[in-house]
Amino acid sequence: MSSNEHAKQESTAGIEHIDGLYGYAFVLTQNRTVVEDLVQETTFAQFERWGDCGMIALHVFIDQAKSPFIRLHINALRCFVPLSDFVQPDVAENREQPALHIESHDAYVGKLERRQVRAAIQQLPEEAREVILLREWEELSYREIATVLDCPVGTVMSRLARARSKLRDFLLPNNYPSGEKAEATE
Amino acid sequence: MSACDDYGAMVPLFLDDELRRFEAEDFRKHIASCAGCRQLLVEEQVLSQLLRHTRPLY
């Protein structure tokens, strides 16, 4: 493969990642203006970190594809996103369904569940929201979360326990009450 | 603190795959014989699955 073809392939891969960032940011925020800012900030930060050389930056950007997602995720969580925007259902979900359209029960429950869970997550304090999403959505280990958030593993564990305790109260109120077990202290 | 309190605190660690091998084996043995902790495990699993089910695709 010639160097030109190689460079072209890498550029394409980079663009695909940026598309992914846009998609992910939109799911998180439901706000196009916020998405633009987040993606710009994320990609800029990533490139700045690795110097001015575009190709080297692109290499690193592709190799560490997970990293900008995490950065974006945290940026998204930290930026001010009103609850109404965050939990705003898809436009398609708001549309009146034709009279003859019968939505499957599972699909309906799925949509309802998604809205409820996202609303519950949005009610968590920022620190709890960060750890629960990094664990349950990004599937990072405790150590990885600690690295991303620059805090001790013990802090990750206690924040996760508190986040889960609150989510249980929001989402599964009929289950066992959140007791001392889940209320670990930092 | 009772033994069940200790094992209850291990439930999220077990689900998050954060227990060492011998701890996980010990936990499994306890779960097999303790209905209360087994119930706790199931409830934590339900919450975890609920959260993961709503994860955005990208």
gemmi code that builds the backbone of each chain (N, CA, C; Angstrom):
import gemmi

chains = {
    "A": [
        ("MET", (0.852, -1.197, 0.000), (0.000, 0.000, 0.000), (0.888, 1.248, 0.000)),
        ("SER", (0.584, 2.226, -0.871), (1.405, 3.435, -0.919), (1.146, 4.280, 0.325)),
        ("SER", (2.089, 5.216, 0.562), (1.930, 6.059, 1.760), (0.689, 6.934, 1.644)),
        ("ASN", (0.366, 7.350, 0.382), (-0.838, 8.172, 0.186), (-2.104, 7.403, 0.555)),
        ("GLU", (-2.126, 6.127, 0.085), (-3.310, 5.296, 0.391), (-3.429, 5.060, 1.898)),
        ("HIS", (-2.250, 4.847, 2.506), (-2.221, 4.598, 3.942), (-2.768, 5.823, 4.698)),
        ("ALA", (-2.274, 7.006, 4.285), (-2.716, 8.246, 4.944), (-4.209, 8.451, 4.749)),
        ("LYS", (-4.673, 8.112, 3.520), (-6.106, 8.300, 3.227), (-6.959, 7.385, 4.118)),
        ("GLN", (-6.461, 6.138, 4.279), (-7.185, 5.178, 5.106), (-7.262, 5.670, 6.557)),
        ("GLU", (-6.137, 6.227, 7.045), (-6.109, 6.722, 8.425), (-7.052, 7.906, 8.606)),
        ("SER", (-7.060, 8.780, 7.588), (-7.946, 9.944, 7.674), (-9.395, 9.504, 7.742)),
        ("THR", (-9.721, 8.504, 6.910), (-11.095, 7.999, 6.894), (-11.465, 7.447, 8.268)),
        ("ALA", (-10.518, 6.684, 8.850), (-10.786, 6.108, 10.175), (-11.006, 7.219, 11.197)),
        ("GLY", (-10.208, 8.282, 11.093), (-10.357, 9.403, 12.022), (-11.711, 10.047, 11.895)),
        ("ILE", (-12.161, 10.223, 10.661), (-13.467, 10.836, 10.421), (-14.576, 9.957, 10.992)),
        ("GLU", (-14.401, 8.629, 10.834), (-15.416, 7.720, 11.387), (-15.533, 7.898, 12.895)),
        ("HIS", (-14.377, 8.070, 13.549), (-14.410, 8.260, 15.005), (-15.116, 9.559, 15.353)),
        ("ILE", (-14.848, 10.589, 14.566), (-15.487, 11.881, 14.850), (-16.999, 11.759, 14.660)),
        ("ASP", (-17.401, 11.018, 13.633), (-18.842, 10.775, 13.452), (-19.422, 10.081, 14.683)),
        ("GLY", (-18.646, 9.109, 15.184), (-19.084, 8.386, 16.380), (-19.236, 9.320, 17.566)),
        ("LEU", (-18.278, 10.245, 17.687), (-18.346, 11.214, 18.792), (-19.614, 12.056, 18.692)),
        ("TYR", (-19.915, 12.509, 17.466), (-21.129, 13.313, 17.266), (-22.369, 12.521, 17.690)),
        ("GLY", (-22.421, 11.270, 17.233), (-23.591, 10.444, 17.535), (-23.757, 10.237, 19.025)),
        ("TYR", (-22.640, 9.933, 19.673), (-22.685, 9.646, 21.101), (-23.069, 10.897, 21.888)),
        ("ALA", (-22.447, 12.027, 21.502), (-22.750, 13.280, 22.202), (-24.221, 13.642, 22.044)),
        ("PHE", (-24.785, 13.357, 20.881), (-26.188, 13.704, 20.664), (-27.107, 12.844, 21.532)),
        ("VAL", (-26.752, 11.562, 21.635), (-27.550, 10.689, 22.505), (-27.517, 11.203, 23.937)),
        ("LEU", (-26.338, 11.665, 24.361), (-26.195, 12.132, 25.739), (-26.918, 13.441, 25.995)),
        ("THR", (-26.861, 14.343, 25.032), (-27.339, 15.701, 25.323), (-28.635, 16.083, 24.614)),
        ("GLN", (-28.905, 15.446, 23.469), (-30.099, 15.787, 22.676), (-30.086, 17.265, 22.280)),
        ("ASN", (-28.914, 17.836, 22.151), (-28.838, 19.268, 21.887), (-27.697, 19.514, 20.898)),
        ("ARG", (-28.062, 19.932, 19.684), (-27.056, 20.036, 18.619), (-25.976, 21.072, 18.934)),
        ("THR", (-26.371, 22.159, 19.569), (-25.395, 23.207, 19.888), (-24.360, 22.688, 20.884)),
        ("VAL", (-24.859, 21.981, 21.885), (-23.959, 21.420, 22.892), (-23.054, 20.377, 22.248)),
        ("VAL", (-23.619, 19.585, 21.337), (-22.846, 18.544, 20.664), (-21.661, 19.161, 19.926)),
        ("GLU", (-21.911, 20.225, 19.182), (-20.838, 20.884, 18.424), (-19.704, 21.285, 19.369)),
        ("ASP", (-20.071, 21.921, 20.468), (-19.062, 22.401, 21.419), (-18.278, 21.241, 22.020)),
        ("LEU", (-19.006, 20.194, 22.398), (-18.359, 19.055, 23.051), (-17.370, 18.364, 22.135)),
        ("VAL", (-17.800, 18.119, 20.903), (-16.933, 17.389, 19.977), (-15.706, 18.236, 19.648)),
        ("GLN", (-15.929, 19.518, 19.451), (-14.808, 20.400, 19.147), (-13.810, 20.412, 20.311)),
        ("GLU", (-14.349, 20.536, 21.499), (-13.483, 20.591, 22.688), (-12.724, 19.281, 22.859)),
        ("THR", (-13.440, 18.175, 22.652), (-12.837, 16.858, 22.849), (-11.721, 16.597, 21.850)),
        ("THR", (-11.994, 16.819, 20.578), (-10.992, 16.523, 19.559), (-9.819, 17.494, 19.686)),
        ("PHE", (-10.103, 18.729, 20.005), (-9.042, 19.722, 20.188), (-8.125, 19.303, 21.330)),
        ("ALA", (-8.749, 18.928, 22.440), (-7.964, 18.544, 23.616), (-7.090, 17.339, 23.290)),
        ("GLN", (-7.668, 16.397, 22.535), (-6.929, 15.190, 22.194), (-5.722, 15.521, 21.320)),
        ("PHE", (-5.920, 16.389, 20.339), (-4.839, 16.736, 19.422), (-3.785, 17.593, 20.122)),
        ("GLU", (-4.249, 18.488, 20.966), (-3.302, 19.356, 21.687), (-2.375, 18.542, 22.576)),
        ("ARG", (-2.977, 17.516, 23.184), (-2.206, 16.713, 24.118), (-1.009, 16.054, 23.427)),
        ("TRP", (-1.166, 15.721, 22.176), (-0.121, 14.962, 21.483), (0.674, 15.797, 20.486)),
        ("GLY", (0.590, 17.082, 20.603), (1.472, 17.930, 19.801), (0.841, 18.428, 18.527)),
        ("ASP", (1.655, 19.162, 17.751), (1.145, 19.844, 16.565), (1.136, 18.957, 15.322)),
        ("CYS", (1.889, 17.883, 15.369), (1.995, 17.071, 14.151), (0.676, 16.340, 13.890)),
        ("GLY", (0.041, 16.718, 12.822), (-1.297, 16.190, 12.527), (-1.353, 14.684, 12.417)),
        ("MET", (-0.394, 14.083, 11.694), (-0.461, 12.637, 11.471), (-0.237, 11.863, 12.765)),
        ("ILE", (0.727, 12.357, 13.577), (0.969, 11.668, 14.852), (-0.286, 11.772, 15.723)),
        ("ALA", (-0.848, 12.966, 15.746), (-2.062, 13.156, 16.542), (-3.170, 12.219, 16.058)),
        ("LEU", (-3.259, 12.075, 14.735), (-4.296, 11.208, 14.176), (-4.066, 9.755, 14.583)),
        ("HIS", (-2.776, 9.333, 14.513), (-2.436, 7.975, 14.946), (-2.928, 7.730, 16.369)),
        ("VAL", (-2.572, 8.659, 17.240), (-2.917, 8.496, 18.658), (-4.427, 8.543, 18.841)),
        ("PHE", (-5.045, 9.433, 18.108), (-6.492, 9.581, 18.188), (-7.190, 8.272, 17.828)),
        ("ILE", (-6.658, 7.604, 16.795), (-7.253, 6.333, 16.369), (-6.913, 5.224, 17.360)),
        ("ASP", (-5.634, 5.170, 17.775), (-5.209, 4.107, 18.695), (-5.961, 4.172, 20.019)),
        ("GLN", (-6.222, 5.371, 20.463), (-6.872, 5.518, 21.771), (-8.329, 5.939, 21.597)),
        ("ALA", (-8.973, 5.244, 20.681), (-10.346, 5.658, 20.336), (-11.239, 5.776, 21.562)),
        ("LYS", (-10.990, 4.940, 22.544), (-11.845, 4.954, 23.734), (-11.664, 6.247, 24.536)),
        ("SER", (-10.423, 6.730, 24.522), (-10.107, 7.882, 25.351), (-10.950, 9.126, 25.061)),
        ("PRO", (-11.066, 9.537, 23.774), (-11.908, 10.713, 23.533), (-13.357, 10.487, 23.903)),
        ("PHE", (-13.816, 9.235, 23.806), (-15.202, 8.967, 24.206), (-15.380, 9.248, 25.687)),
        ("ILE", (-14.405, 8.800, 26.456), (-14.495, 9.019, 27.898), (-14.445, 10.508, 28.195)),
        ("ARG", (-13.523, 11.190, 27.515), (-13.368, 12.625, 27.745), (-14.670, 13.350, 27.388)),
        ("LEU", (-15.215, 12.950, 26.260), (-16.456, 13.565, 25.806), (-17.570, 13.318, 26.818)),
        ("HIS", (-17.584, 12.077, 27.280), (-18.617, 11.680, 28.230), (-18.569, 12.575, 29.465)),
        ("ILE", (-17.362, 12.747, 29.982), (-17.221, 13.551, 31.195), (-17.548, 15.009, 30.903)),
        ("ASN", (-17.100, 15.481, 29.750), (-17.444, 16.854, 29.365), (-18.959, 17.024, 29.308)),
        ("ALA", (-19.601, 16.015, 28.722), (-21.063, 16.091, 28.569), (-21.749, 16.137, 29.920)),
        ("LEU", (-21.228, 15.327, 30.837), (-21.840, 15.264, 32.151), (-21.623, 16.552, 32.926)),
        ("ARG", (-20.467, 17.168, 32.680), (-20.131, 18.359, 33.455), (-20.766, 19.612, 32.890)),
        ("CYS", (-21.063, 19.582, 31.603), (-21.619, 20.807, 31.028), (-23.089, 20.923, 31.440)),
        ("PHE", (-23.587, 22.106, 31.410), (-24.950, 22.312, 31.852), (-25.930, 21.843, 30.791)),
        ("VAL", (-26.589, 20.781, 31.081), (-27.609, 20.276, 30.174), (-28.912, 20.199, 30.955)),
        ("PRO", (-29.868, 21.075, 30.639), (-31.118, 21.046, 31.391), (-31.782, 19.675, 31.326)),
        ("LEU", (-32.446, 19.316, 32.408), (-33.110, 18.025, 32.482), (-34.038, 17.797, 31.293)),
        ("SER", (-34.747, 18.836, 30.925), (-35.716, 18.676, 29.836), (-35.015, 18.309, 28.538)),
        ("ASP", (-33.790, 18.822, 28.346), (-33.045, 18.481, 27.135), (-32.515, 17.062, 27.221)),
        ("PHE", (-32.010, 16.713, 28.406), (-31.375, 15.411, 28.555), (-32.364, 14.279, 28.362)),
        ("VAL", (-33.537, 14.442, 28.920), (-34.499, 13.344, 28.846), (-35.506, 13.528, 27.711)),
        ("GLN", (-35.260, 14.562, 26.908), (-36.198, 14.811, 25.816), (-36.288, 13.577, 24.921)),
        ("PRO", (-37.443, 13.026, 24.746), (-37.548, 11.845, 23.902), (-37.255, 12.190, 22.447)),
        ("ASP", (-36.899, 11.179, 21.691), (-36.665, 11.390, 20.267), (-37.907, 11.996, 19.645)),
        ("VAL", (-37.662, 12.787, 18.606), (-38.795, 13.416, 17.921), (-39.772, 12.345, 17.447)),
        ("ALA", (-39.204, 11.252, 16.961), (-40.057, 10.180, 16.438), (-40.976, 9.614, 17.514)),
        ("GLU", (-40.483, 9.622, 18.750), (-41.286, 9.062, 19.837), (-42.472, 9.965, 20.162)),
        ("ASN", (-42.309, 11.275, 19.860), (-43.355, 12.241, 20.190), (-44.478, 12.270, 19.164)),
        ("ARG", (-44.136, 11.797, 17.966), (-45.116, 11.874, 16.897), (-46.351, 11.041, 17.211)),
        ("GLU", (-47.503, 11.545, 16.776), (-48.736, 10.759, 16.925), (-48.611, 9.510, 16.065)),
        ("GLN", (-48.916, 8.392, 16.634), (-48.856, 7.159, 15.860), (-50.147, 7.006, 15.062)),
        ("PRO", (-50.061, 6.484, 13.836), (-51.279, 6.227, 13.080), (-52.185, 5.290, 13.880)),
        ("ALA", (-53.478, 5.451, 13.690), (-54.443, 4.681, 14.474), (-54.225, 3.179, 14.353)),
        ("LEU", (-53.821, 2.749, 13.158), (-53.694, 1.312, 12.954), (-52.360, 0.759, 13.421)),
        ("HIS", (-51.457, 1.680, 13.796), (-50.144, 1.211, 14.222), (-50.219, 0.682, 15.645)),
        ("ILE", (-49.931, -0.551, 15.810), (-49.940, -1.125, 17.157), (-48.503, -1.404, 17.563)),
        ("GLU", (-48.068, -0.646, 18.537), (-46.696, -0.795, 18.980), (-46.590, -2.028, 19.865)),
        ("SER", (-45.515, -2.758, 19.717), (-45.377, -3.947, 20.547), (-45.219, -3.527, 22.010)),
        ("HIS", (-45.693, -4.365, 22.862), (-45.623, -4.067, 24.297), (-44.170, -3.892, 24.737)),
        ("ASP", (-43.304, -4.766, 24.215), (-41.890, -4.709, 24.601), (-41.265, -3.380, 24.206)),
        ("ALA", (-41.599, -2.920, 22.986), (-41.020, -1.660, 22.510), (-41.499, -0.504, 23.374)),
        ("TYR", (-42.772, -0.528, 23.741), (-43.338, 0.532, 24.562), (-42.660, 0.548, 25.941)),
        ("VAL", (-42.557, -0.632, 26.522), (-41.925, -0.731, 27.835), (-40.476, -0.273, 27.747)),
        ("GLY", (-39.825, -0.644, 26.655), (-38.425, -0.260, 26.461), (-38.249, 1.253, 26.451)),
        ("LYS", (-39.133, 1.951, 25.719), (-39.046, 3.417, 25.636), (-39.286, 4.052, 27.002)),
        ("LEU", (-40.319, 3.528, 27.658), (-40.685, 4.060, 28.976), (-39.530, 3.877, 29.946)),
        ("GLU", (-38.968, 2.676, 29.904), (-37.873, 2.317, 30.783), (-36.669, 3.233, 30.542)),
        ("ARG", (-36.380, 3.453, 29.257), (-35.229, 4.286, 28.888), (-35.399, 5.703, 29.452)),
        ("ARG", (-36.589, 6.252, 29.286), (-36.840, 7.613, 29.782), (-36.710, 7.670, 31.298)),
        ("GLN", (-37.286, 6.669, 31.954), (-37.252, 6.668, 33.424), (-35.829, 6.538, 33.944)),
        ("VAL", (-35.080, 5.647, 33.313), (-33.708, 5.423, 33.782), (-32.867, 6.677, 33.557)),
        ("ARG", (-33.007, 7.278, 32.366), (-32.209, 8.485, 32.097), (-32.618, 9.642, 33.014)),
        ("ALA", (-33.890, 9.726, 33.309), (-34.340, 10.782, 34.233), (-33.764, 10.534, 35.624)),
        ("ALA", (-33.740, 9.260, 36.017), (-33.187, 8.924, 37.337), (-31.699, 9.244, 37.383)),
        ("ILE", (-30.989, 8.911, 36.328), (-29.549, 9.195, 36.277), (-29.315, 10.702, 36.360)),
        ("GLN", (-30.181, 11.448, 35.688), (-30.024, 12.905, 35.681), (-30.240, 13.505, 37.070)),
        ("GLN", (-31.003, 12.810, 37.893), (-31.250, 13.327, 39.246), (-30.085, 13.101, 40.199)),
        ("LEU", (-29.148, 12.258, 39.788), (-28.010, 11.981, 40.672), (-27.086, 13.193, 40.757)),
        ("PRO", (-26.399, 13.354, 41.880), (-25.353, 14.381, 41.939), (-24.282, 14.083, 40.884)),
        ("GLU", (-23.599, 15.114, 40.451), (-22.648, 14.974, 39.343), (-21.627, 13.844, 39.576)),
        ("GLU", (-21.077, 13.777, 40.790), (-20.042, 12.772, 41.072), (-20.591, 11.354, 40.941)),
        ("ALA", (-21.811, 11.182, 41.422), (-22.432, 9.859, 41.341), (-22.755, 9.513, 39.892)),
        ("ARG", (-23.194, 10.515, 39.141), (-23.558, 10.312, 37.727), (-22.335, 9.885, 36.927)),
        ("GLU", (-21.236, 10.537, 37.196), (-20.003, 10.200, 36.470), (-19.616, 8.740, 36.663)),
        ("VAL", (-19.566, 8.303, 37.930), (-19.071, 6.952, 38.177), (-20.044, 5.892, 37.664)),
        ("ILE", (-21.326, 6.145, 37.820), (-22.289, 5.106, 37.405), (-22.269, 4.943, 35.888)),
        ("LEU", (-22.115, 6.049, 35.150), (-22.081, 5.942, 33.690), (-20.761, 5.352, 33.198)),
        ("LEU", (-19.683, 5.722, 33.852), (-18.396, 5.145, 33.450), (-18.373, 3.644, 33.731)),
        ("ARG", (-19.071, 3.219, 34.770), (-19.106, 1.794, 35.101), (-20.146, 1.052, 34.234)),
        ("GLU", (-21.376, 1.528, 34.229), (-22.455, 0.757, 33.599), (-22.540, 0.979, 32.087)),
        ("TRP", (-22.180, 2.157, 31.619), (-22.259, 2.387, 30.169), (-20.918, 2.135, 29.498)),
        ("GLU", (-19.853, 2.631, 30.123), (-18.531, 2.476, 29.504), (-17.851, 1.176, 29.925)),
        ("GLU", (-18.365, 0.557, 30.977), (-17.837, -0.712, 31.488), (-16.362, -0.621, 31.866)),
        ("LEU", (-15.967, 0.493, 32.455), (-14.595, 0.630, 32.936), (-14.461, -0.062, 34.285)),
        ("SER", (-13.252, -0.552, 34.569), (-12.997, -1.144, 35.888), (-12.882, -0.014, 36.914)),
        ("TYR", (-12.911, -0.383, 38.196), (-12.786, 0.638, 39.237), (-11.476, 1.410, 39.072)),
        ("ARG", (-10.412, 0.665, 38.764), (-9.103, 1.310, 38.625), (-9.114, 2.296, 37.453)),
        ("GLU", (-9.735, 1.887, 36.343), (-9.802, 2.783, 35.176), (-10.617, 4.038, 35.498)),
        ("ILE", (-11.712, 3.844, 36.212), (-12.535, 5.008, 36.589), (-11.720, 5.946, 37.489)),
        ("ALA", (-10.997, 5.347, 38.419), (-10.175, 6.154, 39.331), (-9.150, 6.969, 38.546)),
        ("THR", (-8.594, 6.358, 37.512), (-7.608, 7.066, 36.684), (-8.268, 8.208, 35.923)),
        ("VAL", (-9.409, 7.906, 35.317), (-10.106, 8.931, 34.532), (-10.517, 10.114, 35.408)),
        ("LEU", (-11.013, 9.806, 36.598), (-11.509, 10.868, 37.482), (-10.435, 11.407, 38.427)),
        ("ASP", (-9.253, 10.779, 38.374), (-8.135, 11.215, 39.209), (-8.520, 11.201, 40.696)),
        ("CYS", (-8.999, 10.051, 41.145), (-9.363, 9.911, 42.560), (-9.032, 8.477, 42.997)),
        ("PRO", (-8.992, 8.208, 44.304), (-8.676, 6.850, 44.770), (-9.775, 5.838, 44.396)),
        ("VAL", (-9.367, 4.559, 44.294), (-10.331, 3.496, 43.969), (-11.422, 3.425, 45.039)),
        ("GLY", (-11.036, 3.647, 46.295), (-12.021, 3.623, 47.378), (-13.115, 4.664, 47.188)),
        ("THR", (-12.725, 5.804, 46.657), (-13.717, 6.861, 46.393), (-14.666, 6.423, 45.291)),
        ("VAL", (-14.119, 5.763, 44.276), (-14.969, 5.242, 43.196), (-15.998, 4.281, 43.769)),
        ("MET", (-15.527, 3.385, 44.643), (-16.425, 2.374, 45.215), (-17.529, 3.022, 46.048)),
        ("SER", (-17.162, 3.996, 46.848), (-18.189, 4.612, 47.706), (-19.171, 5.447, 46.877)),
        ("ARG", (-18.658, 6.126, 45.853), (-19.572, 6.903, 44.994), (-20.515, 5.968, 44.228)),
        ("LEU", (-19.966, 4.827, 43.782), (-20.813, 3.854, 43.068), (-21.905, 3.319, 43.992)),
        ("ALA", (-21.522, 3.015, 45.231), (-22.506, 2.474, 46.184), (-23.627, 3.480, 46.413)),
        ("ARG", (-23.250, 4.740, 46.570), (-24.276, 5.772, 46.796), (-25.153, 5.953, 45.555)),
        ("ALA", (-24.509, 5.943, 44.383), (-25.269, 6.121, 43.139), (-26.275, 4.983, 42.963)),
        ("ARG", (-25.825, 3.757, 43.219), (-26.721, 2.606, 43.043), (-27.851, 2.637, 44.066)),
        ("SER", (-27.505, 3.050, 45.268), (-28.526, 3.137, 46.303), (-29.628, 4.118, 45.893)),
        ("LYS", (-29.207, 5.277, 45.376), (-30.197, 6.278, 44.946), (-30.995, 5.769, 43.755)),
        ("LEU", (-30.313, 5.121, 42.815), (-31.020, 4.615, 41.628), (-32.031, 3.530, 42.001)),
        ("ARG", (-31.664, 2.721, 42.983), (-32.622, 1.706, 43.454), (-33.865, 2.388, 44.012)),
        ("ASP", (-33.632, 3.453, 44.777), (-34.778, 4.175, 45.353), (-35.661, 4.767, 44.253)),
        ("PHE", (-35.012, 5.312, 43.198), (-35.769, 5.927, 42.108), (-36.491, 4.889, 41.252)),
        ("LEU", (-35.755, 3.810, 40.944), (-36.240, 2.898, 39.898), (-36.873, 1.613, 40.426)),
        ("LEU", (-36.427, 1.170, 41.591), (-36.935, -0.098, 42.116), (-37.414, 0.111, 43.555)),
        ("PRO", (-38.359, 1.027, 43.761), (-38.746, 1.388, 45.136), (-39.350, 0.246, 45.933)),
        ("ASN", (-39.840, -0.781, 45.254), (-40.473, -1.886, 45.991), (-39.485, -2.940, 46.458)),
        ("ASN", (-38.224, -2.780, 46.020), (-37.227, -3.745, 46.465), (-36.723, -3.354, 47.844)),
        ("TYR", (-35.699, -4.034, 48.290), (-35.215, -3.781, 49.640), (-34.789, -2.322, 49.790)),
        ("PRO", (-35.021, -1.738, 50.961), (-34.630, -0.346, 51.155), (-33.120, -0.204, 51.189)),
        ("SER", (-32.651, 0.964, 50.734), (-31.207, 1.177, 50.755), (-30.770, 1.357, 52.197)),
        ("GLY", (-29.999, 0.438, 52.680), (-29.577, 0.480, 54.073), (-28.130, 0.892, 54.199)),
        ("GLU", (-27.581, 0.518, 55.343), (-26.211, 0.920, 55.621), (-25.225, 0.283, 54.674)),
        ("LYS", (-25.587, -0.923, 54.174), (-24.656, -1.621, 53.282), (-24.253, -0.764, 52.101)),
        ("ALA", (-25.268, -0.109, 51.528), (-25.000, 0.652, 50.320), (-24.518, 2.061, 50.620)),
        ("GLU", (-24.549, 2.427, 51.886), (-24.192, 3.794, 52.227), (-22.746, 3.903, 52.703)),
        ("ALA", (-21.867, 3.280, 51.957), (-20.448, 3.346, 52.336), (-19.979, 4.789, 52.337)),
        ("THR", (-19.087, 5.075, 53.228), (-18.577, 6.449, 53.282), (-17.220, 6.528, 52.621)),
        ("GLU", (-16.903, 7.729, 52.153), (-15.616, 7.917, 51.487), (-14.500, 7.953, 52.511)),
    ],
    "B": [
        ("MET", (-20.642, -6.770, 62.926), (-21.174, -6.971, 61.558), (-21.301, -8.465, 61.282)),
        ("SER", (-22.456, -8.898, 60.804), (-22.657, -10.316, 60.547), (-21.975, -10.724, 59.243)),
        ("ALA", (-21.876, -12.045, 59.047), (-21.259, -12.556, 57.821), (-22.023, -12.074, 56.600)),
        ("CYS", (-23.361, -12.026, 56.746), (-24.178, -11.601, 55.604), (-23.922, -10.136, 55.247)),
        ("ASP", (-23.633, -9.314, 56.239), (-23.298, -7.916, 55.943), (-22.036, -7.855, 55.079)),
        ("ASP", (-21.056, -8.670, 55.454), (-19.811, -8.714, 54.674), (-20.089, -9.155, 53.247)),
        ("TYR", (-20.867, -10.226, 53.107), (-21.141, -10.743, 51.766), (-22.039, -9.784, 50.978)),
        ("GLY", (-22.938, -9.114, 51.695), (-23.791, -8.133, 51.014), (-22.965, -7.022, 50.395)),
        ("ALA", (-21.932, -6.607, 51.130), (-21.056, -5.552, 50.608), (-20.252, -6.047, 49.407)),
        ("MET", (-20.128, -7.369, 49.298), (-19.353, -7.924, 48.176), (-20.185, -8.060, 46.896)),
        ("VAL", (-21.501, -7.929, 47.027), (-22.372, -8.136, 45.861), (-21.978, -7.249, 44.664)),
        ("PRO", (-21.889, -5.916, 44.861), (-21.514, -5.093, 43.698), (-20.121, -5.406, 43.176)),
        ("LEU", (-19.213, -5.744, 44.085), (-17.846, -6.076, 43.647), (-17.852, -7.348, 42.809)),
        ("PHE", (-18.701, -8.296, 43.211), (-18.808, -9.546, 42.453), (-19.368, -9.269, 41.059)),
        ("LEU", (-20.427, -8.479, 41.010), (-21.050, -8.176, 39.711), (-20.120, -7.344, 38.818)),
        ("ASP", (-19.318, -6.512, 39.436), (-18.395, -5.672, 38.663), (-17.080, -6.396, 38.361)),
        ("ASP", (-17.010, -7.670, 38.735), (-15.813, -8.472, 38.480), (-14.582, -7.860, 39.152)),
        ("GLU", (-14.774, -7.378, 40.366), (-13.673, -6.716, 41.078), (-13.175, -7.541, 42.270)),
        ("LEU", (-13.722, -8.753, 42.438), (-13.235, -9.611, 43.522), (-12.068, -10.451, 43.025)),
        ("ARG", (-11.149, -10.751, 43.945), (-10.081, -11.677, 43.579), (-10.673, -13.076, 43.480)),
        ("ARG", (-9.938, -13.956, 42.807), (-10.501, -15.269, 42.505), (-10.985, -15.993, 43.767)),
        ("PHE", (-10.138, -16.016, 44.797), (-10.534, -16.758, 46.009), (-11.726, -16.085, 46.699)),
        ("GLU", (-11.800, -14.759, 46.589), (-12.941, -14.042, 47.184), (-14.229, -14.384, 46.428)),
        ("ALA", (-14.105, -14.442, 45.106), (-15.275, -14.761, 44.280), (-15.775, -16.176, 44.569)),
        ("GLU", (-14.824, -17.100, 44.751), (-15.215, -18.487, 45.045), (-15.918, -18.576, 46.400)),
        ("ASP", (-15.360, -17.862, 47.360), (-15.955, -17.829, 48.701), (-17.371, -17.230, 48.625)),
        ("PHE", (-17.494, -16.160, 47.838), (-18.790, -15.487, 47.682), (-19.814, -16.445, 47.057)),
        ("ARG", (-19.381, -17.156, 46.021), (-20.296, -18.105, 45.353), (-20.792, -19.168, 46.332)),
        ("LYS", (-19.870, -19.661, 47.171), (-20.261, -20.691, 48.149), (-21.313, -20.140, 49.110)),
        ("HIS", (-21.092, -18.907, 49.550), (-22.049, -18.312, 50.489), (-23.415, -18.109, 49.821)),
        ("ILE", (-23.388, -17.607, 48.599), (-24.627, -17.344, 47.860), (-25.445, -18.631, 47.690)),
        ("ALA", (-24.722, -19.708, 47.451), (-25.404, -20.988, 47.223), (-26.215, -21.419, 48.446)),
        ("SER", (-25.799, -20.953, 49.621), (-26.486, -21.425, 50.826), (-27.271, -20.324, 51.556)),
        ("CYS", (-27.268, -19.106, 51.013), (-27.938, -17.995, 51.711), (-28.962, -17.316, 50.793)),
        ("ALA", (-30.222, -17.549, 51.104), (-31.296, -17.006, 50.245), (-31.320, -15.478, 50.279)),
        ("GLY", (-31.019, -14.893, 51.431), (-31.055, -13.429, 51.570), (-30.028, -12.749, 50.669)),
        ("CYS", (-28.807, -13.258, 50.706), (-27.751, -12.663, 49.871), (-27.998, -12.955, 48.390)),
        ("ARG", (-28.604, -14.111, 48.121), (-28.927, -14.454, 46.732), (-29.952, -13.453, 46.183)),
        ("GLN", (-30.903, -13.109, 47.016), (-31.927, -12.136, 46.620), (-31.286, -10.765, 46.357)),
        ("LEU", (-30.352, -10.405, 47.228), (-29.624, -9.136, 47.070), (-28.874, -9.112, 45.735)),
        ("LEU", (-28.272, -10.232, 45.419), (-27.513, -10.346, 44.158), (-28.443, -10.173, 42.958)),
        ("VAL", (-29.605, -10.820, 43.030), (-30.563, -10.731, 41.923), (-31.028, -9.283, 41.741)),
        ("GLU", (-31.294, -8.615, 42.855), (-31.777, -7.230, 42.777), (-30.709, -6.287, 42.209)),
        ("GLU", (-29.476, -6.519, 42.590), (-28.383, -5.702, 42.032), (-28.215, -5.970, 40.540)),
        ("GLN", (-28.420, -7.236, 40.170), (-28.318, -7.589, 38.749), (-29.410, -6.903, 37.945)),
        ("VAL", (-30.608, -6.858, 38.518), (-31.730, -6.209, 37.829), (-31.419, -4.743, 37.584)),
        ("LEU", (-30.891, -4.066, 38.595), (-30.555, -2.650, 38.453), (-29.470, -2.459, 37.395)),
        ("SER", (-28.452, -3.293, 37.460), (-27.344, -3.176, 36.512), (-27.821, -3.393, 35.073)),
        ("GLN", (-28.673, -4.413, 34.903), (-29.185, -4.695, 33.552), (-30.068, -3.555, 33.046)),
        ("LEU", (-30.823, -2.976, 33.958), (-31.685, -1.852, 33.599), (-30.838, -0.684, 33.094)),
        ("LEU", (-29.765, -0.400, 33.794), (-28.891, 0.709, 33.417), (-28.197, 0.415, 32.081)),
        ("ARG", (-27.707, -0.791, 31.924), (-26.989, -1.133, 30.684), (-27.921, -1.185, 29.484)),
        ("HIS", (-29.162, -1.538, 29.744), (-30.151, -1.629, 28.686), (-30.408, -0.249, 28.058)),
        ("THR", (-30.193, 0.788, 28.847), (-30.473, 2.141, 28.351), (-29.223, 2.854, 27.847)),
        ("ARG", (-28.138, 2.121, 27.771), (-26.887, 2.717, 27.294), (-27.041, 3.155, 25.835)),
        ("PRO", (-26.596, 4.366, 25.509), (-26.697, 4.796, 24.113), (-25.743, 4.000, 23.230)),
        ("LEU", (-26.148, 3.752, 22.004), (-25.291, 3.024, 21.070), (-24.459, 4.022, 20.286)),
        ("TYR", (-23.208, 3.728, 20.131), (-22.344, 4.615, 19.343), (-21.258, 3.809, 18.679)),
    ],
}
model = gemmi.Model(1)
for chain_id, residues in chains.items():
    chain = gemmi.Chain(chain_id)
    for i, (resn, *xyz) in enumerate(residues, 1):
        res = gemmi.Residue()
        res.name, res.seqid = resn, gemmi.SeqId(i, " ")
        for name, pos in zip(("N", "CA", "C"), xyz):
            atom = gemmi.Atom()
            atom.name, atom.element = name, gemmi.Element(name[0])
            atom.pos, atom.b_iso = gemmi.Position(*pos), 0.0
            res.add_atom(atom)
        chain.add_residue(res)
    model.add_chain(chain)
structure = gemmi.Structure()
structure.add_model(model)
structure.setup_entities()
